[in-house]
Amino acid sequence: MKIALLGFDRQGRSAYEYWSSPDNEVTICDRKSNLDNPPPDAALKLGDNYLADLGQYDLLVRTPGLHPQTILDANPDASLLEDKITTVTNEFMRACPTKNIIGVTGTKGKGTTATLIAEMLHVAGKRVHLGGNIGIPPLDMLQGAGLLHKESGQSDSENKSIQQDDWVILELANYQLIDLQYSPHIAVCLMITPEHLDWHESLEEYLRAKQQIFTHQAEKDIAIYKAGDNRSMHLATTSLGSHIPYMEAPGAFVKDDAVWIDNEQLCHKKDVGLVGEHNLENVCAAATVVWQITPEAKAIREGIKNIKSLPHRLELIKEV
């Protein structure tokens, strides 16, 4: 199969390792005239015309920052080109050994919420992998790069790849979602405000991209959205699965300076190690997700206490 990798950043390198085989003819296409440490003997197509003549390939793997429409505009005479375009996220969702996938999107709070979910599930005794837009390319996760915590007594040489009963948490931005062909078993949409309108042709396209996290869900799946956020609520209506809000029952919500769910107090506000009142929303979103999997208040409470602010999110630099 002839494959073109459109963009050679971190995910492009991951894609090259994944698809490079005797059965495939892989070409790296990038706007840059020179690449840092390209694979030896790799076929290269570099420079301003790197998107030209893509009709000759069987598969086009776009880097997240490359809009699908840009690919189509550069090849106006190529037929069925749109059907050839995919991403590493699509391939991961197709090939992942477990269907226990949780996807988190929203305008802000994705990384924090995804990390909270992963930590809560780990404390509850689940084997957890965390990646996606948060920094680990999805295809690298297939080899164990996203395993949250190595099990006690496990050596570095032991299998850390994803197993059938593991849980995978993916942070999904609009760049990954715009042409997503699969939806996770549990899809979470946080607050939505206009953003990335320099990349999208309109606010409506941005919202349609976010909606893909729900669009392909089946009845057995779960859609979690932010109560009171009209955009988040509307996007979740696409899902055929169960619809569960957070910030109000039956999901987790804040009452009397504490986080509650199903008449159980999960934690007090002072127990949350994250800076900023807004992070209570992220805590409620994460707790709502984990409650659907394992309703253990103790594990959720400990997971909340374990998490501190991620880098560049209201991070304490120094005191003067």
C-alpha positions as CSV (number, residue, x, y, z in Angstrom):
1,M,0.0,0.0,0.0
2,K,1.2,3.5,-0.9
3,I,1.0,5.7,2.2
4,A,1.7,9.5,2.5
5,L,2.4,10.9,6.0
6,L,1.3,14.5,5.8
7,G,3.4,16.3,8.3
8,F,6.3,14.9,10.2
9,D,6.1,16.1,13.8
10,R,6.0,13.8,16.9
11,Q,2.8,12.0,15.7
12,G,4.3,11.7,12.2
13,R,7.3,9.9,13.5
14,S,5.0,7.6,15.5
15,A,3.0,7.0,12.3
16,Y,6.1,6.1,10.3
17,E,7.2,3.5,12.9
18,Y,3.7,2.1,12.8
19,W,3.1,1.8,9.0
20,S,6.7,1.2,7.9
21,S,6.8,-2.4,6.7
22,P,7.8,-4.4,3.6
23,D,4.1,-4.4,2.5
24,N,3.9,-0.6,2.6
25,E,5.6,2.2,0.6
26,V,5.7,5.2,2.9
27,T,6.4,8.7,1.8
28,I,7.0,11.5,4.3
29,C,5.5,14.8,3.1
30,D,6.3,18.0,5.0
31,R,6.3,21.8,4.3
32,K,9.8,22.0,5.8
33,S,12.6,21.9,3.3
34,N,14.8,20.0,5.8
35,L,13.7,17.6,8.5
36,D,15.6,17.0,11.8
37,N,16.8,13.4,11.8
38,P,14.4,11.8,9.2
39,P,14.4,8.0,9.1
40,P,17.3,6.6,7.1
41,D,16.4,5.9,3.4
42,A,12.9,7.3,3.9
43,A,11.1,8.6,0.8
44,L,10.7,12.4,1.2
45,K,8.5,15.0,-0.4
46,L,9.4,18.3,1.1
47,G,8.7,22.0,0.5
48,D,5.8,24.2,-0.4
49,N,4.3,21.6,-2.8
50,Y,4.3,18.8,-0.3
51,L,0.5,18.4,-0.7
52,A,0.5,18.2,-4.5
53,D,-0.4,15.0,-6.4
54,L,-1.8,13.0,-3.5
55,G,-4.2,11.1,-5.6
56,Q,-1.4,8.5,-6.3
57,Y,-1.5,7.3,-2.7
58,D,-3.9,4.7,-1.1
59,L,-3.8,6.3,2.4
60,L,-3.2,9.8,3.6
61,V,-2.3,10.2,7.3
62,R,-2.6,13.9,8.2
63,T,-0.9,15.5,11.2
64,P,-3.5,16.9,13.6
65,G,-2.7,20.6,12.8
66,L,-3.4,20.1,9.0
67,H,-7.0,20.8,8.2
68,P,-8.6,18.1,5.9
69,Q,-9.9,20.8,3.6
70,T,-6.4,22.1,3.0
71,I,-5.6,18.6,1.6
72,L,-8.6,18.6,-0.6
73,D,-8.0,22.2,-1.9
74,A,-4.4,21.2,-2.9
75,N,-5.8,18.4,-5.0
76,P,-8.9,19.6,-6.7
77,D,-8.8,17.0,-9.5
78,A,-8.2,14.0,-7.3
79,S,-11.3,11.8,-6.9
80,L,-12.3,10.1,-3.7
81,L,-9.5,11.8,-1.9
82,E,-11.5,12.5,1.2
83,D,-12.0,8.7,1.7
84,K,-8.3,8.2,1.9
85,I,-7.6,10.7,4.7
86,T,-7.1,9.4,8.2
87,T,-5.2,10.2,11.4
88,V,-3.2,8.3,14.0
89,T,-6.2,8.8,16.4
90,N,-8.5,7.0,13.9
91,E,-6.1,4.2,13.5
92,F,-5.6,3.9,17.3
93,M,-9.4,3.7,17.8
94,R,-9.6,1.0,15.1
95,A,-6.7,-1.1,16.3
96,C,-6.9,-0.7,20.1
97,P,-7.1,-4.1,21.9
98,T,-9.6,-2.7,24.5
99,K,-12.9,-1.0,23.9
100,N,-12.7,0.6,27.3
101,I,-11.8,4.0,25.9
102,I,-12.7,7.3,27.5
103,G,-12.4,10.4,25.4
104,V,-12.4,13.9,26.9
105,T,-12.9,17.1,24.9
106,G,-14.0,20.6,25.6
107,T,-12.5,24.1,25.1
108,K,-10.7,24.1,28.4
109,G,-9.9,21.5,31.1
110,K,-9.4,18.5,28.9
111,G,-5.9,17.6,30.1
112,T,-6.7,18.1,33.8
113,T,-9.9,16.1,33.6
114,A,-8.3,13.3,31.6
115,T,-5.5,13.1,34.2
116,L,-8.0,13.1,37.1
117,I,-9.9,10.2,35.5
118,A,-6.7,8.2,35.0
119,E,-5.6,8.7,38.6
120,M,-9.0,7.8,40.0
121,L,-9.2,4.6,38.0
122,H,-5.6,3.7,38.9
123,V,-6.4,4.1,42.6
124,A,-9.5,1.9,42.0
125,G,-7.2,-0.9,40.8
126,K,-7.6,-0.5,37.1
127,R,-4.7,-0.8,34.6
128,V,-4.8,2.7,32.9
129,H,-3.2,4.3,29.9
130,L,-3.3,8.1,29.3
131,G,-2.4,10.0,26.2
132,G,-3.6,11.7,23.0
133,N,-3.5,15.4,22.8
134,I,-2.0,15.4,26.3
135,G,1.4,14.5,24.9
136,I,1.7,10.8,24.1
137,P,0.9,9.9,20.4
138,P,-1.9,7.4,20.4
139,L,0.0,4.8,18.3
140,D,2.8,4.9,20.8
141,M,0.2,3.9,23.5
142,L,-0.3,0.6,21.7
143,Q,3.3,-0.2,22.8
144,G,2.7,0.9,26.4
145,A,4.0,4.4,26.3
146,G,0.9,5.7,28.0
147,L,0.8,3.2,30.9
148,L,0.0,5.5,33.9
149,H,1.8,3.6,36.7
150,K,4.0,0.5,36.4
151,E,2.6,-2.3,38.5
152,S,4.6,-3.2,41.7
153,G,7.3,-5.6,40.9
154,Q,7.0,-5.2,37.1
155,S,10.3,-4.7,35.3
156,D,10.8,-2.3,32.4
157,S,11.1,-5.2,30.0
158,E,7.7,-6.7,30.9
159,N,4.7,-6.1,28.7
160,K,3.3,-2.6,29.2
161,S,1.1,-2.6,26.0
162,I,-2.6,-2.2,26.2
163,Q,-4.5,-5.3,27.3
164,Q,-8.1,-6.2,26.6
165,D,-9.4,-5.3,30.1
166,D,-7.3,-2.1,30.4
167,W,-8.7,1.4,30.4
168,V,-7.5,4.1,28.0
169,I,-8.1,7.8,28.5
170,L,-7.6,10.1,25.5
171,E,-7.5,13.9,25.6
172,L,-9.1,14.8,22.2
173,A,-8.8,18.3,20.7
174,N,-10.8,19.6,17.8
175,Y,-7.8,18.8,15.5
176,Q,-8.2,15.1,16.2
177,L,-12.0,15.2,16.3
178,I,-12.8,16.9,13.0
179,D,-12.7,13.7,11.0
180,L,-12.9,11.1,13.8
181,Q,-14.5,7.9,12.5
182,Y,-15.1,6.3,15.9
183,S,-16.4,7.5,19.2
184,P,-15.1,6.3,22.6
185,H,-17.2,4.1,24.9
186,I,-17.4,7.0,27.4
187,A,-17.3,10.4,25.8
188,V,-17.0,13.6,27.9
189,C,-17.6,17.1,26.7
190,L,-16.6,19.9,29.1
191,M,-17.4,23.6,28.7
192,I,-17.5,24.9,25.2
193,T,-16.6,28.4,24.1
194,P,-15.5,29.8,20.7
195,E,-11.9,28.9,20.0
196,H,-9.5,28.0,17.2
197,L,-11.5,30.1,14.7
198,D,-8.3,30.9,12.9
199,W,-8.2,27.2,11.9
200,H,-11.9,26.5,11.5
201,E,-13.9,28.2,8.8
202,S,-16.7,29.0,11.3
203,L,-17.8,28.5,14.9
204,E,-20.3,25.9,13.5
205,E,-17.4,23.8,12.1
206,Y,-15.6,24.0,15.4
207,L,-18.8,22.7,17.2
208,R,-19.2,19.9,14.5
209,A,-15.7,18.8,15.2
210,K,-16.3,18.6,18.9
211,Q,-19.5,16.7,18.3
212,Q,-17.7,13.8,16.6
213,I,-16.8,12.5,20.1
214,F,-20.5,11.5,20.4
215,T,-21.6,11.0,16.9
216,H,-20.5,7.3,16.5
217,Q,-21.6,6.1,19.9
218,A,-24.0,3.2,20.2
219,E,-26.8,2.5,22.8
220,K,-24.3,0.8,25.1
221,D,-22.1,3.8,25.3
222,I,-22.2,6.8,27.7
223,A,-22.3,10.6,26.9
224,I,-21.3,12.9,29.7
225,Y,-21.8,16.6,29.3
226,K,-21.7,19.8,31.4
227,A,-25.1,20.7,32.8
228,G,-26.0,24.4,32.1
229,D,-23.6,24.7,29.2
230,N,-26.0,24.8,26.2
231,R,-23.3,23.9,23.7
232,S,-22.0,20.9,25.6
233,M,-25.6,19.7,26.2
234,H,-26.5,20.2,22.5
235,L,-23.4,18.3,21.2
236,A,-24.2,15.3,23.5
237,T,-27.7,14.9,21.9
238,T,-26.0,13.2,18.9
239,S,-25.1,10.2,21.1
240,L,-27.3,7.1,21.0
241,G,-26.0,6.2,24.4
242,S,-26.9,7.1,28.0
243,H,-26.8,10.9,28.6
244,I,-25.4,11.9,32.0
245,P,-24.8,15.5,33.1
246,Y,-22.2,16.6,35.7
247,M,-22.5,19.7,37.9
248,E,-26.0,18.3,38.7
249,A,-27.5,15.0,39.7
250,P,-27.3,12.2,38.7
251,G,-23.7,13.2,38.0
252,A,-21.3,14.8,40.5
253,F,-22.0,18.3,41.7
254,V,-20.8,20.9,44.3
255,K,-22.9,21.5,47.4
256,D,-22.0,23.0,50.8
257,D,-18.3,23.3,49.8
258,A,-18.1,19.6,48.9
259,V,-18.4,17.4,45.9
260,W,-21.3,14.9,46.0
261,I,-22.7,12.1,43.9
262,D,-25.5,9.7,44.6
263,N,-25.9,11.1,48.2
264,E,-22.2,10.4,48.9
265,Q,-19.7,13.1,49.7
266,L,-16.7,12.5,47.6
267,C,-14.5,15.2,49.0
268,H,-14.4,18.7,50.6
269,K,-13.2,21.6,48.5
270,K,-10.1,21.9,50.7
271,D,-9.1,18.4,49.7
272,V,-8.7,19.4,46.0
273,G,-5.1,20.1,45.3
274,L,-5.8,21.9,42.1
275,V,-5.6,25.7,42.0
276,G,-8.7,27.6,41.0
277,E,-12.4,27.3,41.7
278,H,-13.1,26.3,38.1
279,N,-11.2,23.0,38.7
280,L,-14.2,21.8,40.8
281,E,-16.0,21.4,37.5
282,N,-13.1,19.2,36.2
283,V,-13.3,17.2,39.4
284,C,-17.0,16.7,39.0
285,A,-16.6,15.7,35.4
286,A,-13.9,13.1,36.2
287,A,-15.9,11.7,39.2
288,T,-19.0,11.3,37.1
289,V,-17.0,9.2,34.6
290,V,-15.4,7.0,37.1
291,W,-18.6,6.5,39.0
292,Q,-20.1,4.8,35.9
293,I,-17.2,2.3,36.0
294,T,-16.5,1.7,39.6
295,P,-18.7,3.6,42.2
296,E,-16.0,3.7,44.9
297,A,-16.0,7.0,46.8
298,K,-12.7,6.2,48.5
299,A,-10.8,5.7,45.2
300,I,-12.3,8.9,43.7
301,R,-11.4,10.8,46.9
302,E,-7.8,9.5,46.9
303,G,-7.4,10.2,43.2
304,I,-8.5,13.8,43.7
305,K,-6.0,14.3,46.6
306,N,-3.2,12.9,44.5
307,I,-3.5,15.4,41.6
308,K,-1.7,18.7,41.5
309,S,-1.9,21.4,38.8
310,L,-0.5,20.3,35.5
311,P,2.4,22.3,34.0
312,H,1.3,25.7,32.7
313,R,-2.1,25.4,34.4
314,L,-2.0,28.1,37.2
315,E,1.3,26.6,38.1
316,L,3.2,28.1,41.1
317,I,6.6,29.3,39.9
318,K,7.9,31.1,43.0
319,E,6.9,33.3,45.9
320,V,8.4,36.8,46.2
